[in-house]
């Protein structure tokens, strides 16, 4: 009898080994597949009275199934992208564009909002935060949190704003929100109202408003320019919205009945207008926009500026 030729079985052994590995891992089909186009385009901020920052991302999915058991698909979004457009003049494409080449799926959102004229922030200021400056790649920082005079942190963070002494203000929608049906004023002093992020020390300190800042409690949005604190107060009842400077000077918007608005970098969004605040004077150009649903801007002369397709 001829001896058994084991070389004939080597390819079969290799196939069985791969199959066994797939069974152990519940399937080998875990390659990330990216959609061809981008979606979810929205305005994330304004640089000046003619340039707007638009954010979008690309969808992905992974097949988690196998030939033995189907574990379904998982999906998400990545390849986050920023583009800068001119919103006063119709152009064929963006002035600038950059996309994150995150081949590995990561649970980190690099685009949460606008910090300054050319910086977009992401992440979470109490653990890890990122800053994405136009023309550069994002920079991530691990952050520690501390408490000063309170022990319960701001329940959620929606805004980072430039603040005094080169630091960053951390706040929710308002500085005096309702929490689970209770107004902040009716809660104990253990509840923090805001926080300050020191990017040099990499520490976010949660605080309550002291006597010098108590006046900003009425603000819908607040930020600092140099050594001055500016507050945007929206009067929903009478429509007399205005900006307060250092709690004393009132700078009225050149229009009436503005029920929504916020600071957007060095600009101010007031209703359908994007305005500038220069030398304590609010100036609003002849452009209106319809919001993120349409990504269209309208000039007073009737011209419609449509931002190009996201793909």
TORNUKE-50606 format. One record per residue: x, y, z of N, C-alpha, C in turn. Coordinates in steps of 0.2 Angstrom, whole numbers. Layout:
REM TORNUKE-50606
[[X Y Z] [X Y Z] [X Y Z]]
...
REM end
This chain:
REM TORNUKE-50606
[[4 -6 0] [0 0 0] [4 6 0]]
[[3 11 -4] [7 17 -5] [5 21 1]]
[[10 25 4] [9 29 9] [5 35 7]]
[[1 37 12] [-4 43 11] [0 49 9]]
[[-2 53 4] [1 59 2] [-3 65 5]]
[[0 67 11] [-3 72 15] [-4 79 11]]
[[1 80 6] [1 86 3] [-6 87 -1]]
[[-9 82 -3] [-16 83 -6] [-21 86 -1]]
[[-20 85 5] [-25 87 10] [-24 94 13]]
[[-18 97 11] [-16 104 14] [-21 109 12]]
[[-23 109 5] [-28 115 4] [-35 114 7]]
[[-37 107 8] [-43 106 12] [-42 108 19]]
[[-36 107 22] [-35 109 29] [-36 116 30]]
[[-33 120 25] [-33 127 25] [-40 130 25]]
[[-44 127 21] [-51 129 20] [-55 128 26]]
[[-54 122 29] [-57 120 36] [-55 125 41]]
[[-49 127 41] [-46 131 46] [-49 138 46]]
[[-50 141 40] [-53 147 39] [-61 147 41]]
[[-64 141 39] [-71 140 41] [-72 140 48]]
[[-67 136 52] [-68 136 59] [-67 143 62]]
[[-62 147 60] [-61 153 62] [-67 158 61]]
[[-70 157 56] [-76 161 55] [-82 159 60]]
[[-82 152 61] [-87 150 66] [-86 153 73]]
[[-79 153 75] [-78 156 81] [-79 163 82]]
[[-78 167 76] [-79 174 76] [-87 176 74]]
[[-91 170 73] [-98 171 71] [-98 175 65]]
[[-94 173 60] [-94 176 53] [-88 181 52]]
[[-86 180 45] [-80 184 43] [-82 190 39]]
[[-89 191 38] [-91 196 34] [-92 203 38]]
[[-86 206 41] [-86 211 45] [-83 217 42]]
[[-82 217 35] [-78 223 32] [-83 228 31]]
[[-81 234 33] [-85 240 32] [-86 242 25]]
[[-92 243 23] [-94 246 17] [-97 253 17]]
[[-94 257 13] [-96 264 14] [-101 266 8]]
[[-106 270 9] [-110 272 4] [-107 277 -1]]
[[-109 277 -7] [-105 281 -12] [-106 288 -11]]
[[-112 291 -9] [-113 298 -8] [-113 300 0]]
[[-114 306 1] [-114 309 7] [-121 311 9]]
[[-123 312 15] [-129 314 17] [-130 318 23]]
[[-135 320 25] [-136 324 32] [-133 331 32]]
[[-133 334 26] [-129 340 25] [-133 346 30]]
[[-129 350 33] [-132 355 37] [-127 360 39]]
[[-129 366 40] [-125 372 42] [-123 371 49]]
[[-116 371 50] [-114 371 57] [-111 377 59]]
[[-110 382 55] [-108 389 57] [-106 394 52]]
[[-105 400 53] [-103 405 49] [-97 408 50]]
[[-93 409 45] [-86 413 46] [-87 420 46]]
[[-91 423 41] [-92 430 41] [-98 431 37]]
[[-99 437 34] [-105 439 31] [-106 436 24]]
[[-101 431 22] [-102 428 15] [-100 421 15]]
[[-97 418 20] [-95 412 20] [-98 407 26]]
[[-100 402 24] [-104 397 28] [-100 390 28]]
[[-101 387 34] [-98 380 35] [-103 375 35]]
[[-102 370 31] [-107 365 30] [-104 358 32]]
[[-108 355 36] [-106 348 38] [-110 343 35]]
[[-107 337 33] [-111 331 31] [-106 325 32]]
[[-109 319 31] [-105 313 33] [-107 307 28]]
[[-104 302 28] [-105 296 24] [-107 290 28]]
[[-113 287 25] [-115 281 29] [-111 275 28]]
[[-111 270 33] [-107 264 32] [-112 258 35]]
[[-110 252 33] [-113 246 36] [-109 240 36]]
[[-110 236 41] [-106 230 41] [-111 224 42]]
[[-110 219 38] [-113 212 38] [-111 208 44]]
[[-115 207 49] [-112 203 55] [-114 196 54]]
[[-117 194 48] [-119 187 48] [-114 182 46]]
[[-116 175 46] [-111 170 44] [-115 165 40]]
[[-112 160 38] [-115 154 35] [-119 150 39]]
[[-118 150 46] [-121 146 51] [-127 150 54]]
[[-125 156 56] [-130 160 60] [-130 167 57]]
[[-136 170 57] [-136 177 54] [-137 182 60]]
[[-132 187 61] [-132 191 66] [-134 198 64]]
[[-136 199 57] [-139 205 55] [-133 210 53]]
[[-135 216 52] [-131 222 50] [-130 227 56]]
[[-124 230 56] [-124 236 60] [-122 242 55]]
[[-124 248 57] [-123 254 52] [-122 260 56]]
[[-119 265 53] [-118 271 56] [-115 276 51]]
[[-113 282 54] [-110 287 49] [-103 289 51]]
[[-99 290 46] [-92 292 47] [-90 297 41]]
[[-83 297 40] [-80 301 35] [-83 308 36]]
[[-83 311 42] [-86 317 43] [-83 322 38]]
[[-86 327 36] [-84 332 31] [-86 339 32]]
[[-81 344 32] [-83 351 32] [-81 354 25]]
[[-86 358 23] [-85 362 17] [-87 369 18]]
[[-83 374 15] [-85 381 16] [-87 384 9]]
[[-93 387 9] [-97 390 3] [-97 397 4]]
[[-98 400 -2] [-100 407 -2] [-108 407 -2]]
[[-111 411 3] [-119 411 2] [-122 417 0]]
[[-117 421 -3] [-120 428 -6] [-120 427 -13]]
[[-115 423 -16] [-115 423 -23] [-115 415 -25]]
[[-119 414 -30] [-119 407 -33] [-113 405 -36]]
[[-110 399 -33] [-104 397 -36] [-105 389 -37]]
[[-100 386 -41] [-101 379 -43] [-99 374 -38]]
[[-95 376 -33] [-93 372 -28] [-90 375 -22]]
[[-87 372 -17] [-85 375 -11] [-78 378 -12]]
[[-77 383 -7] [-71 387 -7] [-65 382 -4]]
[[-68 378 0] [-63 373 4] [-67 367 6]]
[[-64 361 6] [-67 355 8] [-62 350 11]]
[[-64 347 17] [-59 342 20] [-63 336 23]]
[[-61 330 22] [-65 324 25] [-60 320 29]]
[[-63 318 35] [-59 313 39] [-59 306 36]]
[[-53 304 36] [-52 297 33] [-51 292 39]]
[[-57 291 42] [-57 287 48] [-59 280 45]]
[[-54 276 43] [-55 269 41] [-58 265 46]]
[[-56 266 52] [-58 262 58] [-64 266 61]]
[[-70 262 62] [-76 265 64] [-75 267 72]]
[[-76 273 73] [-75 276 80] [-81 279 83]]
[[-83 278 89] [-88 281 92] [-87 288 95]]
[[-85 293 90] [-83 300 92] [-86 304 87]]
[[-90 309 89] [-92 314 84] [-88 321 84]]
[[-85 322 79] [-80 328 78] [-84 334 77]]
[[-90 334 76] [-94 340 74] [-100 341 78]]
[[-100 345 84] [-105 346 88] [-108 353 87]]
[[-103 358 86] [-105 365 85] [-99 369 83]]
[[-101 376 83] [-95 380 81] [-93 384 87]]
[[-86 384 88] [-83 388 94] [-81 395 92]]
[[-77 396 87] [-75 402 84] [-77 403 77]]
[[-74 408 74] [-75 409 67] [-73 403 62]]
[[-68 400 64] [-65 394 60] [-64 388 63]]
[[-67 387 69] [-66 381 73] [-72 378 75]]
[[-72 371 74] [-78 367 75] [-76 362 81]]
[[-81 362 86] [-79 357 92] [-83 351 91]]
[[-80 346 94] [-84 339 95] [-82 336 101]]
[[-85 330 102] [-84 326 108] [-87 328 114]]
[[-84 327 120] [-88 329 126] [-83 333 131]]
[[-84 339 133] [-80 343 137] [-78 340 143]]
[[-81 335 146] [-80 332 152] [-76 326 152]]
[[-74 324 146] [-70 318 145] [-65 318 139]]
[[-67 319 133] [-62 320 128] [-66 325 123]]
[[-62 330 121] [-65 335 116] [-61 336 110]]
[[-63 338 105] [-59 339 99] [-61 346 96]]
[[-56 349 93] [-56 356 89] [-54 355 82]]
[[-58 356 77] [-56 356 70] [-56 362 67]]
[[-50 365 66] [-49 371 63] [-49 371 55]]
[[-53 375 52] [-53 375 45] [-46 376 42]]
[[-44 371 38] [-37 371 35] [-33 366 38]]
[[-35 363 44] [-31 358 48] [-35 352 50]]
[[-32 347 53] [-35 341 55] [-37 342 62]]
[[-43 338 65] [-45 339 71] [-39 337 77]]
[[-40 341 82] [-35 340 88] [-39 337 94]]
[[-38 331 96] [-42 329 102] [-38 330 108]]
[[-42 331 114] [-39 332 120] [-42 328 126]]
[[-39 324 129] [-42 321 135] [-43 326 141]]
[[-49 326 144] [-51 331 148] [-53 328 155]]
[[-51 331 161] [-53 329 167] [-58 334 170]]
[[-63 332 174] [-68 337 176] [-67 338 184]]
[[-69 344 186] [-68 346 193] [-74 350 195]]
[[-76 350 201] [-81 354 204] [-79 360 208]]
[[-82 366 208] [-81 371 212] [-87 374 214]]
[[-89 372 221] [-95 375 224] [-101 372 222]]
[[-101 366 218] [-107 362 217] [-104 355 215]]
[[-109 351 215] [-107 344 214] [-111 340 209]]
[[-116 343 206] [-120 339 201] [-119 343 194]]
[[-116 340 189] [-114 344 183] [-120 346 179]]
[[-118 350 174] [-123 352 169] [-126 346 166]]
[[-133 345 165] [-135 339 163] [-133 337 156]]
[[-132 342 152] [-130 341 145] [-127 347 142]]
[[-122 346 137] [-119 351 134] [-121 352 127]]
[[-123 358 125] [-125 359 118] [-121 365 115]]
[[-117 369 120] [-113 375 117] [-106 375 120]]
[[-102 377 116] [-95 379 119] [-94 386 116]]
[[-92 391 120] [-92 398 118] [-85 400 120]]
[[-82 405 116] [-76 408 119] [-77 412 125]]
[[-73 412 130] [-74 415 136] [-68 419 139]]
[[-68 421 145] [-63 426 147] [-57 422 149]]
[[-51 426 149] [-45 423 150] [-43 418 146]]
[[-45 418 140] [-43 413 135] [-46 406 136]]
[[-51 405 140] [-54 399 142] [-61 398 138]]
[[-64 392 139] [-70 391 135] [-76 390 139]]
[[-82 393 138] [-88 392 142] [-91 386 139]]
[[-94 382 144] [-97 376 143] [-104 377 146]]
[[-109 376 142] [-116 377 144] [-121 373 140]]
[[-127 372 143] [-133 369 139] [-136 374 135]]
[[-143 372 134] [-147 377 130] [-147 384 133]]
[[-148 384 140] [-148 390 144] [-144 389 150]]
[[-143 394 153] [-139 394 159] [-143 393 165]]
[[-150 393 164] [-155 392 170] [-160 387 168]]
[[-159 381 166] [-164 377 163] [-168 373 168]]
[[-174 371 165] [-178 366 169] [-175 359 169]]
[[-175 356 175] [-172 349 175] [-177 345 178]]
[[-180 340 174] [-185 335 176] [-191 339 180]]
[[-193 344 177] [-199 348 179] [-197 353 184]]
[[-191 354 187] [-190 358 192] [-185 364 189]]
[[-187 370 191] [-183 376 188] [-176 376 192]]
[[-171 378 189] [-164 378 193] [-165 382 199]]
[[-168 388 199] [-168 392 205] [-171 388 211]]
[[-176 383 210] [-179 380 215] [-175 374 218]]
[[-169 372 214] [-165 367 216] [-160 369 221]]
[[-156 364 224] [-151 366 229] [-145 369 225]]
[[-140 371 229] [-134 374 227] [-129 369 224]]
[[-131 362 225] [-127 357 223] [-127 356 215]]
[[-132 360 212] [-133 359 205] [-129 364 201]]
[[-124 362 197] [-120 367 193] [-124 370 188]]
[[-122 376 186] [-125 380 181] [-122 380 174]]
[[-115 380 175] [-111 381 169] [-104 378 170]]
[[-99 378 166] [-93 375 167] [-88 379 163]]
[[-82 379 165] [-76 383 161] [-71 377 159]]
[[-69 377 153] [-64 372 150] [-58 376 149]]
[[-53 374 153] [-46 376 152] [-42 371 147]]
[[-41 373 141] [-38 368 136] [-30 367 138]]
[[-27 372 141] [-20 371 143] [-19 366 149]]
[[-23 367 154] [-23 362 160] [-27 356 158]]
[[-31 356 153] [-35 350 151] [-40 348 156]]
[[-43 354 159] [-48 353 165] [-55 357 163]]
[[-60 353 164] [-67 357 164] [-69 357 171]]
[[-70 364 174] [-73 365 180] [-80 367 180]]
[[-84 363 184] [-91 365 184] [-92 370 190]]
[[-97 375 189] [-98 380 194] [-105 382 194]]
[[-106 387 199] [-112 390 199] [-111 398 198]]
[[-115 402 196] [-114 409 194] [-113 413 201]]
[[-107 416 201] [-106 421 206] [-109 427 205]]
[[-109 432 210] [-112 438 210] [-110 443 203]]
[[-104 442 201] [-102 446 195] [-105 443 189]]
[[-107 437 189] [-110 434 183] [-117 432 183]]
[[-120 434 189] [-127 432 190] [-132 435 185]]
[[-130 440 182] [-134 444 177] [-135 440 170]]
[[-130 435 169] [-131 431 162] [-136 426 163]]
[[-139 425 169] [-144 420 170] [-150 420 165]]
[[-151 427 163] [-157 428 159] [-155 427 151]]
[[-149 425 150] [-147 425 143] [-149 418 139]]
[[-151 419 133] [-152 413 129] [-145 410 126]]
[[-140 415 125] [-134 413 123] [-129 418 126]]
[[-123 416 127] [-118 421 130] [-111 419 127]]
[[-106 424 126] [-99 423 125] [-95 429 127]]
[[-89 428 126] [-84 434 128] [-81 436 121]]
[[-80 442 120] [-75 445 116] [-70 449 120]]
[[-64 447 120] [-58 450 124] [-61 450 131]]
[[-61 455 134] [-63 456 141] [-70 458 142]]
[[-74 458 137] [-81 459 138] [-86 453 137]]
[[-91 453 141] [-96 447 140] [-102 450 137]]
[[-104 446 132] [-110 448 128] [-116 443 129]]
[[-122 445 130] [-127 441 131] [-133 442 126]]
[[-135 437 123] [-141 437 118] [-147 435 122]]
[[-152 440 123] [-158 439 126] [-164 439 121]]
[[-168 434 121] [-173 433 116] [-180 434 120]]
[[-183 439 118] [-190 440 122] [-195 438 118]]
[[-198 432 119] [-203 428 115] [-210 431 116]]
[[-211 435 122] [-217 438 123] [-218 444 119]]
[[-213 449 119] [-214 455 116] [-210 456 110]]
[[-205 451 109] [-201 451 103] [-196 457 103]]
[[-195 460 109] [-189 465 109] [-183 461 111]]
[[-180 458 106] [-173 454 108] [-168 459 107]]
[[-163 458 111] [-157 462 111] [-151 459 114]]
[[-145 462 113] [-139 460 116] [-137 464 122]]
[[-135 461 127] [-132 465 133] [-125 464 133]]
[[-121 470 135] [-114 470 136] [-112 471 143]]
[[-109 466 146] [-107 467 153] [-113 468 158]]
[[-118 466 156] [-124 467 160] [-127 474 160]]
[[-124 479 157] [-127 486 157] [-129 488 150]]
[[-125 488 145] [-127 491 139] [-131 487 135]]
[[-136 490 132] [-141 486 128] [-140 488 120]]
[[-139 483 116] [-138 483 109] [-144 480 106]]
[[-148 484 103] [-154 482 100] [-153 479 93]]
[[-156 474 91] [-156 471 85] [-160 476 80]]
[[-158 477 74] [-161 481 69] [-168 478 66]]
[[-172 475 70] [-178 471 68] [-182 470 74]]
[[-188 468 73] [-193 466 78] [-195 459 78]]
[[-197 457 84] [-200 450 85] [-195 444 83]]
[[-189 444 86] [-185 439 85] [-185 434 91]]
[[-188 428 89] [-189 423 94] [-184 418 95]]
[[-179 417 90] [-174 413 91] [-167 416 88]]
[[-162 413 90] [-155 416 88] [-150 413 93]]
[[-144 414 91] [-138 412 95] [-132 415 91]]
[[-126 415 95] [-120 417 93] [-117 411 88]]
[[-114 413 83] [-112 408 78] [-105 410 76]]
[[-100 408 80] [-93 411 79] [-93 418 80]]
[[-90 422 76] [-91 429 77] [-97 433 74]]
[[-101 428 71] [-108 431 69] [-113 430 74]]
[[-119 432 72] [-125 431 77] [-131 429 72]]
[[-134 423 73] [-140 421 70] [-146 424 73]]
[[-150 428 70] [-156 431 72] [-161 430 68]]
[[-165 425 69] [-171 423 65] [-168 420 58]]
[[-170 423 53] [-168 421 46] [-162 425 44]]
[[-159 429 48] [-153 433 46] [-147 431 50]]
[[-141 432 46] [-135 431 49] [-131 438 50]]
[[-130 440 56] [-128 447 57] [-121 447 60]]
[[-118 453 60] [-111 454 63] [-112 459 68]]
[[-108 459 73] [-107 463 79] [-101 467 79]]
[[-100 473 76] [-94 476 76] [-94 483 79]]
[[-90 484 84] [-90 491 87] [-97 492 91]]
[[-99 486 93] [-106 486 97] [-112 489 93]]
[[-111 487 86] [-117 489 82] [-118 482 78]]
[[-125 480 78] [-127 475 74] [-129 476 67]]
[[-126 473 63] [-127 474 55] [-129 468 52]]
[[-135 468 49] [-137 462 45] [-137 463 38]]
[[-134 459 34] [-134 460 27] [-140 458 23]]
[[-141 459 17] [-147 458 13] [-148 451 11]]
[[-147 446 16] [-147 439 14] [-151 436 20]]
[[-156 431 18] [-159 427 22] [-158 420 21]]
[[-159 415 25] [-159 408 24] [-164 404 27]]
[[-166 399 23] [-172 395 25] [-170 390 31]]
[[-164 389 33] [-163 384 38] [-160 378 34]]
[[-158 373 39] [-154 367 36] [-158 363 31]]
[[-165 363 31] [-169 359 27] [-168 360 20]]
[[-167 366 18] [-166 368 11] [-159 370 9]]
[[-155 372 13] [-148 375 12] [-148 380 6]]
[[-153 384 7] [-154 390 2] [-154 397 5]]
[[-151 401 2] [-151 408 4] [-154 413 -1]]
[[-157 418 2] [-161 423 -2] [-158 430 -1]]
[[-157 433 -7] [-155 440 -6] [-161 445 -7]]
[[-160 451 -5] [-166 455 -6] [-168 457 -13]]
[[-163 456 -18] [-164 457 -25] [-168 451 -28]]
[[-170 446 -24] [-173 440 -27] [-169 434 -29]]
[[-162 435 -29] [-158 430 -31] [-158 424 -25]]
[[-158 418 -28] [-158 412 -23] [-151 409 -24]]
[[-148 408 -19] [-141 405 -19] [-142 398 -16]]
[[-141 393 -20] [-142 386 -18] [-135 383 -17]]
[[-134 380 -11] [-127 377 -10] [-127 370 -14]]
[[-122 369 -17] [-121 363 -22] [-123 356 -18]]
[[-125 351 -22] [-126 345 -20] [-121 342 -15]]
[[-123 338 -10] [-118 336 -5] [-113 330 -8]]
[[-115 327 -14] [-111 322 -16] [-105 325 -20]]
REM end
